[in-house]
Amino acid sequence: MKYYSTKDAARAYSLEEAVLLGLPKDNGLFMPERIPLVDPAFLSALENMSLVEIASHVAGKWFGDDVPESVIHSMVADAYPFDTPVVSLDDRTHVLELFHGPTLAFKDVGARFMARLMSWFVRGSNRKLTILVATSGDTGSAVASGFFNVENIDVVILYPSGKVSESQEKQLTTWGNNISALEVNGTFDDCQRMVKEAFLDPQLSTTLSLSSANSINIARLVPQSFYYFRAAAQLQKLEKPLSFVVPSGNFGNLTAGIFAKRMGLPIGSFIAATNANDVIPDYLLHGAFHPRTSVSTISNAMDVGNPSNFWRMAALYDDSVAAMRNDISGVRVSEEETRKAMLDCHQRFGYVIDPHGAVGYHAWRATMNQHPDEAGVILETAHPSKFSNVVEETLHLVPEMPQRLAEIGGRRWILYFTGFR
Ligand SMILES: *Cc1c(COP(=O)(O)O)cnc(C)c1O
């Protein structure tokens, strides 16, 4: 399979180039030349398949020309010692828990696969990759966890001093070995600028083989389609079309859902739920894309004013807002609605939802009547204990740390989470 830039359909890239470069030099985004279809037999057997079995089939369809199937299978088996379970709140409201990975957020799913794929591409060579990543918190820890002790790859994380929480800082700085964290006296934007400058520096880029682990790497995006299939597997018995409710920031998660649908998974509709940073709901309403400076909210991992995956979505719908509206509806959720949703979800169902998932919960409860035949699947993108301050303020309870994850990837869980109360 070949990949091309959204800004230049003429030049084709191999999977290895697309993954190791991360971004094409022309400032576009990598897209596949086509979206592979899954086998009909796979869809009919879905109900009994584990996340690893599903990931093996789906990744095989995408990457099978470039990587041997047995290698793909070991990669996914190694990347996913956890599941993405569905918790059914009632007949029509379901939560897809994506936080069972080591850093308690869905970004583990993409980062862990990408790490193994990159490592395979540089295996046995003298090539050593240095991955630079600027983080405002969650991405850095998922990338560090994904690449920890991966051969031939070093990771350097830049994070803004005093702007990440204590627990996030522990998750960034306590790895050692091939992971280094640099505390930058500046903002997240400064960190991002420094990463860009390093890429443009002729001396650095000749002495080090620099790569990016940015969330828009195609190798992080494709794995995020796995759990749409895994959710459908768990809900097949409902015999209802599913509506996926995606709390969104940079729109990688939602783009992966569109991939899953185009691969053949019967998905009813998508609900793009955002906080006040509603550039895409606004686009769906008015048909014009106007990126703007982001504003801070309690669902801070979604505070994105210029969602880069918009250009992939536009490409997938041939630049037609009408076509995009057929599949996706946008809902903007205020801070007050987010907190009310956390309360309502807890009072009504006894379920503690984090502020990001709560944006999705509100969007579904507010619009479920417009989808009378569908069952809603809300993507719960982080464990509530990652945002314990907001949860405590709102629900007056301290979210429990998941004990069953005490040890993953050979590292003791407790080391990273001593910051939690
Ligand atoms: C990154 C993140 C999001 C946003 O996901 P996108 O793919 O950027 O839309 C939502 N919730 C949490 C907890 C995140 O870390």
The ligand as an SDF file (V2000), in Angstrom:
LIG
                    3D

 15 15  0  0  0  0  0  0  0  0999 V2000
   -6.2690   13.3160   23.0960 C   0  0  0  0  0  0  0  0  0  0  0  0
   -7.5100   13.1720   23.8850 C   0  0  0  0  0  0  0  0  0  0  0  0
   -8.7960   13.4270   23.3280 C   0  0  0  0  0  0  0  0  0  0  0  0
   -8.9750   13.9630   21.9290 C   0  0  0  0  0  0  0  0  0  0  0  0
   -8.7400   12.9920   20.9550 O   0  0  0  0  0  0  0  0  0  0  0  0
   -8.5310   13.4190   19.4250 P   0  0  0  0  0  0  0  0  0  0  0  0
   -8.1910   12.1830   18.7060 O   0  0  0  0  0  0  0  0  0  0  0  0
   -7.4020   14.4250   19.4360 O   0  0  0  0  0  0  0  0  0  0  0  0
   -9.8030   14.0420   18.9580 O   0  0  0  0  0  0  0  0  0  0  0  0
   -9.9200   13.1870   24.0970 C   0  0  0  0  0  0  0  0  0  0  0  0
   -9.8140   12.7560   25.3760 N   0  0  0  0  0  0  0  0  0  0  0  0
   -8.6100   12.5040   25.9520 C   0  0  0  0  0  0  0  0  0  0  0  0
   -8.5770   12.0540   27.3580 C   0  0  0  0  0  0  0  0  0  0  0  0
   -7.4220   12.7000   25.2340 C   0  0  0  0  0  0  0  0  0  0  0  0
   -6.2300   12.4530   25.8220 O   0  0  0  0  0  0  0  0  0  0  0  0
  1  2  1  0
  2  3  1  0
  2 14  2  0
  3  4  1  0
  3 10  2  0
  4  5  1  0
  5  6  1  0
  6  7  2  0
  6  8  1  0
  6  9  1  0
 10 11  1  0
 11 12  2  0
 12 13  1  0
 12 14  1  0
 14 15  1  0
M  END
$$$$
